[in-house]
């Protein structure tokens, strides 16, 4: 869990950060609008950033809009807003996908990079980030669309919040508990949801921090 200091620091961190692929998308939008006079399609954007799925292009447009770089209308209108693109610093780490805090879902196609507070990096081991989807960990103050900071490791102790890869290939963020039967219980932090008991799980890391963008 994040400390009070980390919570205070993190509110502005995502607002001032663009992943490299979002920088590329923003530059593509500027050039396309200047040349054509209208906004590119999701397919145009996906082709430019080298992904197959239009949903990935839509994801990056949403982030640009959330961070105040563009404004989109219901009619497909897209407006560039006057804002300086920030520079990445030495604490940039991979944002490798979306993790479910509700049910297992697939990751984003293409890894990007975001900057995190230096206090979340201790120099001991690999660190990466995931965006949260869902509210099953809300009682641990982990909410939908938060960014979780994960220390990569393949083991876990009882009580730790982990990234767990299930046998069906889905990944989820839950509290880990090893049962006497040898099974693993993955426990949500939401009273409306039930724990998940599985025979086998692969640990991909444990939670070391949470970053939230304040609106």
SEDOVEX-973002 format. One record per residue (C-alpha): x, z, y. Coordinates in Angstrom, 2 decimals. Example, Ala and Ser with C-alpha at 12.3 -4.5 7.8 and 13.67 -1.06 7.14 Angstrom:
2
         X         Z         Y
     12.30      7.80     -4.50
     13.67      7.14     -1.06
***
This chain:
215
         X         Z         Y
      0.00      0.00      0.00
      1.11     -0.58      3.54
      2.20      2.25      5.79
      0.61      2.96      9.17
      3.62      1.33     10.79
      3.19     -1.80      8.66
     -0.51     -1.90      9.41
      0.20     -1.74     13.13
      2.87     -4.42     12.94
      0.96     -6.82     10.74
     -2.05     -7.49     12.93
     -0.17     -9.98     15.12
      2.24    -11.31     12.51
      0.03    -13.96     10.93
     -1.37    -15.03     14.27
      2.15    -15.94     15.38
      3.18    -17.63     12.13
      2.77    -21.15     10.80
      3.90    -22.16      7.36
      6.10    -25.28      7.30
      3.35    -27.44      5.79
      0.98    -26.29      8.55
      3.59    -27.30     11.13
      3.78    -30.70      9.47
     -0.01    -30.95      9.49
     -0.17    -30.02     13.17
      2.45    -32.62     14.08
      0.60    -35.25     12.03
     -2.64    -34.42     13.86
     -0.90    -34.78     17.24
      0.58    -38.15     16.35
     -2.57    -39.49     14.69
     -4.84    -38.47     17.58
     -2.44    -39.94     20.13
     -2.27    -43.24     18.27
     -5.84    -43.63     16.97
     -7.91    -41.57     19.36
     -9.86    -39.89     16.56
     -9.17    -37.25     13.90
     -7.68    -38.20     10.51
     -9.66    -37.70      7.32
     -8.80    -34.99      4.81
     -7.42    -37.74      2.56
     -5.10    -38.91      5.34
     -3.82    -35.35      5.77
     -3.47    -34.75      2.03
     -1.49    -37.99      1.63
      0.80    -37.05      4.51
      1.65    -33.56      3.23
      2.00    -34.82     -0.34
     -0.90    -33.14     -2.14
     -3.66    -34.64     -4.29
     -6.54    -32.39     -3.33
     -8.49    -32.73     -0.09
     -9.35    -29.04     -0.43
     -5.69    -28.19      0.14
     -5.72    -30.21      3.36
     -8.91    -28.39      4.36
     -7.22    -25.05      3.66
     -4.40    -25.86      6.11
     -6.86    -27.09      8.77
     -8.70    -23.79      8.47
     -5.47    -21.88      9.00
     -4.58    -23.97     12.06
     -8.04    -23.27     13.47
     -7.88    -19.55     12.63
     -4.53    -19.29     14.43
     -5.76    -21.06     17.55
     -3.93    -24.40     17.27
     -6.99    -26.61     16.80
    -10.76    -26.51     17.33
    -13.12    -28.34     14.98
    -16.75    -29.36     15.51
    -19.56    -29.89     13.01
    -19.53    -33.63     13.80
    -15.92    -34.01     12.63
    -14.51    -33.65     16.15
    -11.03    -32.13     16.27
     -9.34    -30.88     19.41
     -5.72    -29.78     19.77
     -5.33    -26.55     21.72
     -2.38    -25.94     24.01
     -0.24    -23.45     22.13
      3.48    -23.21     21.43
      4.41    -23.54     17.75
      6.35    -20.41     16.71
      9.68    -20.49     14.91
     10.25    -18.98     11.49
     12.63    -16.04     11.31
     14.90    -14.59      8.60
     12.04    -12.74      6.85
     10.13    -15.88      5.83
      8.99    -15.75      2.20
      6.94    -18.11      0.00
      3.15    -18.12      0.23
      2.52    -19.44     -3.25
     -1.24    -19.50     -3.58
     -4.55    -17.67     -3.63
     -5.03    -14.58     -5.80
     -8.48    -13.41     -6.84
     -9.64     -9.94     -5.92
    -12.88    -10.57     -7.74
    -12.45    -13.16    -10.44
     -9.48    -15.27    -11.59
     -9.11    -18.54     -9.67
     -6.50    -21.26     -9.44
     -3.55    -21.21     -7.05
     -3.05    -23.49     -4.06
     -1.31    -26.72     -5.04
      1.69    -26.46     -2.75
      3.82    -23.45     -1.90
      4.39    -22.82      1.80
      6.31    -20.16      3.72
      5.23    -17.38      6.06
      7.08    -14.69      7.94
      6.48    -11.04      7.05
      7.56     -7.77      8.69
     11.20     -6.91      7.88
     10.10     -3.47      6.68
      8.47     -5.13      3.66
     11.78     -6.56      2.42
     14.27     -4.10      0.96
     16.79     -6.62     -0.39
     16.17     -5.59     -4.00
     14.47     -8.40     -5.86
     12.41    -11.47     -5.07
      9.36    -11.19     -2.81
      6.47    -13.63     -2.38
      3.02    -13.65     -0.80
     -0.49    -14.54     -1.92
     -3.74    -14.91     -0.01
     -6.56    -12.72     -1.30
     -9.92    -14.18     -2.25
    -12.73    -11.69     -2.84
    -13.38     -8.00     -2.23
    -12.83     -6.29     -5.58
     -9.91     -4.28     -4.10
    -11.64     -3.34     -0.87
    -11.42      0.42     -1.51
     -7.63     -0.01     -1.52
     -7.97     -1.62      1.94
     -7.30     -5.08      0.50
     -9.91     -7.47      1.87
    -10.86    -11.11      1.54
     -8.28    -13.40      3.24
     -5.64    -10.67      3.56
     -2.09    -11.64      2.65
     -0.56     -9.46     -0.06
      3.20     -9.06     -0.36
      4.33     -9.00     -4.00
      7.64     -7.95     -5.53
      8.30    -10.22     -8.49
      8.64     -8.34    -11.79
      7.43     -8.73    -15.37
      6.49     -5.11    -16.08
      4.20     -2.49    -14.61
      3.58      1.23    -14.69
      0.15      2.80    -14.99
     -1.56      2.98    -11.61
      0.33      0.14     -9.94
     -1.57     -2.74     -8.34
     -0.30     -5.91     -9.95
     -0.65     -9.66    -10.12
     -1.85    -10.18    -13.67
     -1.86    -13.58    -15.37
     -4.60    -13.81    -17.99
     -4.57    -15.78    -21.22
     -6.91    -18.41    -19.74
     -4.32    -19.13    -17.04
     -6.19    -17.37    -14.22
     -4.51    -14.73    -12.10
     -6.05    -11.63    -10.56
     -5.04     -8.67     -8.40
     -6.01     -5.35     -9.99
     -4.78     -1.83    -10.75
     -2.96     -1.73    -14.09
     -3.57      0.71    -16.93
     -2.23      0.53    -20.49
     -4.72      1.93    -23.04
     -3.86      3.83    -26.24
     -5.24      0.89    -28.21
     -2.52     -1.32    -26.77
     -4.99     -3.22    -24.63
     -4.67     -3.43    -20.86
     -7.37     -2.40    -18.42
     -7.39     -4.16    -15.04
     -9.30     -1.95    -12.63
    -10.99     -3.11     -9.41
    -11.29     -0.89     -6.35
    -14.95     -1.63     -5.69
    -17.73      0.55     -7.10
    -19.96     -2.49     -7.67
    -17.49     -4.05    -10.12
    -16.46     -3.16    -13.67
    -12.91     -2.92    -15.08
    -11.65     -5.80    -17.20
    -10.13     -4.99    -20.62
     -7.83     -7.61    -22.14
     -5.66     -7.85    -25.23
     -2.77     -9.51    -23.47
     -1.65     -9.98    -19.90
      1.49    -11.23    -18.20
      2.65     -9.27    -15.15
      3.90    -11.47    -12.32
      4.61     -8.80     -9.74
      3.42     -5.60     -8.08
      1.92     -5.03     -4.68
      4.30     -3.72     -2.00
      2.41     -4.55      1.18
     -0.69     -6.00      2.83
     -0.83     -8.11      5.98
     -4.10     -8.58      7.84
     -4.84    -10.84     10.77
     -7.00     -9.06     13.34
     -9.63    -11.17     15.11
***
